[in-house]
Amino acid sequence: MDSLNTKQQQAVEAVLNGKNIFLTGPGGTGKSFTIKYIIELLKDKNYGLTATTGTAAVLIGGQTINSFLGIGLGSGKISDIIKNIISNRSIYNRILKLDVLIIDEISMLDDALFDKISNVLSDIKSNVDKKLADVPFGGIQMIFVGDFCQLAPVRGLYCFLSKLWDKLDMDIIILDELVRQSGDILFQKILSIVRKGKCTDNIITVLEGLKTTQFAENIIPTKLYPINEDVEKINNIEIQRLKDNGNSSIMYKTTCSYGYEKTASNYNVELTEKAQVIITRNIDISKGLVNGTRGVIKYLGSEYVIIQDIYNNTHAINYYKDIINKKKATYILHMPIRTSYALSIHKSQGMTIDAVELDLGANIFAYGQTYTALSRAKSLKSIKIINVDKTSFKLNPYVKKFYSNIIDK
């Protein structure tokens, strides 16, 4: 465990001791890295690696929690959901054998679905041991990962407001050593204040100064917007412009293990020559090819893509294999690149982006959006600000109280 800091080691030890845990902390503190380390130690157990959104699931090489458990949108009656699961023997057997369930980006899981998932798992697990019918999540060891100071559930309340949350008797580990912004002390201080929903006049002055940020000649920064409509419009306009100028496109299809076809379809990607793109996996850290690395497509091969990064280095990017479960040799093989003229703030959660343009003005509509957007960057030098409004810095009062109670303990 030499590669882990003290808090990360604490999380690993809690998992190995069979504890339920909530692994939290600011963006860029190594939550995903810790989970990947933990997964390597779970090879003798049946575990589920999931996230609350498709984008987050893709980033960790897992599935959405809905897909993994076969609950669809999760909006139906519990009895109907259970019937559907029982009719799908592969999912039913998966749950029966499940020892550990990891859910990333837990901040976006609302209290109602949190309770429903627990009830479904308890019901199915009780077919093995009737005592588990009254045990939260059917006695499965739960590992929740995320930061409630970031994005909130689309509807409903935060899952920590569920009565079940306290019944899980979790070890709560707060990672506090910033890895993503380790080289920028001023930026670290700004993020620590913004995460709490605060903003000083000095911070506004610093951010206003980023309106003149210049990037490398051939790199257009990824624009982060609060609204999906703006994102789709920008990406579609830029790609169509490239196609109109005669640049070719290729659809890179995904292959996968049997039973993961629906999940794999989310990984299919159409790429266009000269398009601005972003890498979505840690391919080669020594070469700077990590999740969030920006580049421009120079050539499209049938099985690979050549990109030029912001430092004008060229790299051949090959298909990438996400191992879903080593024990069962299940996988998804995909091209780890996405068009990146614009992304929604929601879809950027979990990423590290090395050239980003932010609109932090009046369009910010949700708690945690401003902090989430800012914390995607490595340093102040990698940010261009279009607009900034002091009212966009906000933290949900329930979240503020939640973290205050944890720290006080």
N, C-alpha and C positions, 0 to 999 in steps of 0.2 A: 504493500500500500504506500510505497515511498512517493508515488506520483500524486498522492492525495494530500490536501491540507487537513488540519485537525478536525474541522467540522465535517468534511467529506468522509473521513475515516469513521467518525462517530455515526454517520448515517449507515455506512456499510456494516458496522458492528451490530447496529440495531436490527438491520434486516437479517443478518446471519443468526441473531438470537431469536428470530421469529416474531419480532415486534411489527405492529402496524406503524407506518411512519408518514409524516407529512414533511417533505423536503421543500423548503421555500427559501426565499432570499431575492435580492434585486436581480434584474436582468444582467447577464454576463458574469455570474458568480460560479458557473460550472455545474449547474444542476443536471444538464443533459449528460455531461461528461461523467458525473457520478453515477447516473443511472446506467450508462453503458458499462461502467466498471462492475456495478452490481449484477448486471445481466450475465456477465462472464462467470460469476460465482453461483448462478442459479441453474447451471447446466444439468444438475441432477434432479431438478424440480420442473413441474409443468407450470409455466408462467405465461401470462398474457401481457404483451407490450402494446399499450393503446394510448390514444390521445382523444381529446374532446372534439377536435376538428380535423378535417381531411388534410389540411396543410400541415398542421402540427404532427399528424401521424406520418406523413411523408418524410418530414425532417428527421424523425427518430427511427424510421424504418419499421414502423408498426402499422396498426390498423386503427380506425376510429373505434371507440368503445361500442358504438351502436352496431357496427359491422361485426366486430369480434364476438359479441354476445348474441347477435342475430335478433336484435330488438327493433329493427327498422328505425322509425323516427322516435320511438319510445313514447308515442302519444296515446297508444291504445290502452285497454284495460290490462291489468296484470295477468288475469286469467287467460286472456287471448294471446298475450305475448308468450306465456309459458306453453300454451298449446302449440304455437308456431315453432318454438324452440324444440319441443319434444318431437315434432314431425320432421325436424332436420337432425338426423341422428349424429352427423359429424359435429355440429355445434353442441348438441345435448351432451354427447360424450366428452367433448372438450371441457365443458363446464363441470361435469361430474369429476373429472380428473384434475381440475385446476387447483393449484396450490397457492400461487401468488398472482395478484393482478396489479399491474402498474397503470396508472392513469395520469398522463402528462397534460399540462395546461388545465389544471383542475379548476382554475378561477372561472372558467367558462361553463362549468357544469352546474346547473341550477339545483336548488334543494329538492324539487319534486322528482326530477329524474334520478338524483342521488338516492332518494328513498326507494324509488321504483326498482332501480338496479339491485339494491340490497335485498328487497323483497323477492325478486326473481331468483337471485342466486341462493337465497336461504331456502326457498321452496324446492328448487332443483337439488340442492345439496342434501336436503332432508330425506331424499330417496335413498341415500346411502346411510345416513345417521339421523334419525328423527329428532334428536336433540338440537340439530343445527337449524331447525325451523325457526327458532327464536334467537339465533345468534346473528348479529349484523353481518351482511355479505356472506352468509353461510359458513362463517369461520375461515374464509379465504384470507390469507395475509394480504393486506392492502398497502400499496405504496402510492401515495398521492404526491404529485410534483407540480409546482407552479408558484405564482406570485399574485396574490389577490390585489396588489397595488396596480397590476396591469389590467387587462381587459376583463370586463364583467360578463355574466351570462346575458345572452340576447334577451331572454325573458325570465321572469321569476326572480328568486332571491339567491344569494350566495349559498353554496352547499354547507358552509360552516355554520349557517343558521339553522340547519336541520338538527333535530334532537339526536339523531344517530351519530352525528359528528363526535360528540363527547363520549358516547357509548363505546366507540372504537378504542378508547384509551391509547391514543397514539403518542409516539415519541415525535416531538416537533423539533426539527433541526433547521436552524436559520443560517444559510451560507452568507458570509458577509465580506469575503475577500474578492474584490472585483478583478476578474481576469481579462475580460474583453477590453476594458478601458485602463489597463494597468500602466500605460505609458503617458497618461494625461491626468495629472493630479487635479487641475482646475475642473476638468470635466467630471471627475469623480465626485468632487464637492457639490457641483451643480446637480448631478443626478441624485445624490443623497437627499437634497432639499426638495427637488421636484417630485421625487417618489412619494413624499409625504403630502403632496397636493399644495405645496407652497411655492411662491415665486417672489424674489426680491427685485428691487429696482436694478441692482447690480447684475443680476442674472439676465434681466431683459436687455440691459446694455450690451452684455456679452453676446447674446443671441442676435440682437439687431446687427451687430458687427459681422455676423456670418452671412449677411445678404450679398456680400461681394466675393464670397468664396469662389475660387477658380479651380477647375479640375483639369486633368491631362487632356490634351487636344482632342483625342478621339473618344473620350468617355463622357457620356451624358449621365448625370447622376440618376439613380432610381428615385422616382417621386413617390412619396408616401402620402396617401390621402385617406381621410376618414370614411369617404363614401365610395362604394364599389362602382357606382355608375361612372364616376370620374376616371377611375382606374381603367376600366374596360374601354372607355372612349379613347384615352391616350394610347394605350397599347394597340388597339385596332387601327388607329390613324397612322401610327408609325410603321406598323408592319405592312399595311396596305400601300403606303408610300414606297417602301422598299420593293414590294412585288411589282408595283407599277413601273419601277425603274429597271425591271428585268432581273431582279435577284430571285434565285430559286429557293424553294422550300422543300423540306422533307419531314414526313411524319415518322417519328421514332416510336415504334410500338414496344410495349412491354411484354415480357414473358414471365411466367410465374409457376409456382407449384399448383397442383390441382386443388381447387377449392378457394383460391384467392383471386379468381378472375374479376369479380366486381371491384375489389380493392385495387387491383392492378390497372384498371381502366383509368383511374385518377392520375396515373403516372405517365400515360401517353402524352407526347408533346410534339407539337409542330414547331420547327425552327427554321429561320430564314437567314440567308447570307447577309452579312453586315449588320445584323440586329444586335442591340444591346442585350446582354444576358446576365444571369446570375447563377452561380454554382450552388447546388442545394445539398451537397455532401462534403464531408472532410475527406478529400481524395488523397492529397499529399501535402501534409502540413509544412514539410521542409521547402516546398516550392510555392507556398502560399495559396495552394488550391484547397480552400476550405469553404464551408457553408457560408455564403454571403459574398464570396469573391466576385467582383464585377469583371466583365470583359466584352469584347466584340467578336462576333463570329466571322472568321476569315475563310473557312472552307467547311462544307458539309460532305462527309463521307457516308457510306451506307451503314457503317458500324461505329463510326467515331466522328467527332466534331473538333475542328481546330479553332481555338479562340486566342485573342490577344488581350492580356490583362492591362490594368491601368499603368503598369510599369513598362509596357511595350514588349513584354516577354510572351512568346507563343507557346501554347500547350495543346497536346492532343488529349481530348477527353473521351474516354471509352465508356461503354455501358458499365453500370455499377450494380453490384449485387447486394441487396439488402437481405441479410439472413434473418428470417422471422423467428425461427426456432432451430438452433443447432442440433438439438437432440433428434428432431424429426426431419432435419435437412430441408426445411421449407424456406422458400426464397421468393423475391421479386427482383427481376433484372430489368433495369431501366436506364435511360439517359438522364444524368443528374444535372440538368440545365433547364432554366426557365427564362422566357422573355421578361425583361425587367425595366421597361421604360417607366412603369408605374406599378405599385403594389398597394393593396389596402393595408392600413395599419394592422388590422386583424390578421391578415395573411403574413405579415412580416414578423409576428410574434415568434420568438425563438431564433430568429436569424441574427447574424452579424453582417452588416452591409458596409462596404468600404468606400462608397460614394453615394450619399443620400441627400435628397432635396425634400424639405419639410414645409408643409403649410400648417402652422400652429395657430391659425386665426380663429375666427368665429365659427367655422364649420366643425370644429371639434365638438362632438355632441355627447360623448360618453366619458364616465370616470376612467382614468388610467390611460386614455389614448395618447395624451401628450408625452407622458413618461415612457410608455411603450415605444413610441416613435423615436424619441431622443436616444433611448438606451440601445437601439439597434446599431448605433455608430460606434466606432473604435475610439475616435477622438474628435475634438471640435473641428480639426482641420478637414475631416471627412464629411462635414455637414454644410449644406447651403440652406439658408432660411428664406422662404418667400414672404412669410407673414407670421407675426407672433402677437398674441393677445393675452394679457395677464389672466383673463377669465377662463382661458382654456386649461389652466393648471388646477385640476380638482381631484380630490380623493373622497371616495364614499365614506360617510361617517361610520358605517358598520365595520368597514375594513380598518379604519383608523383605530377603533376600539378593539378590534380583534388582535391587531399586532401589539397594541399597548398592553393588553392582558398577557400575551405570550412573553413579552420582554419583562413585565413585572414579576412573572413567575420565576 
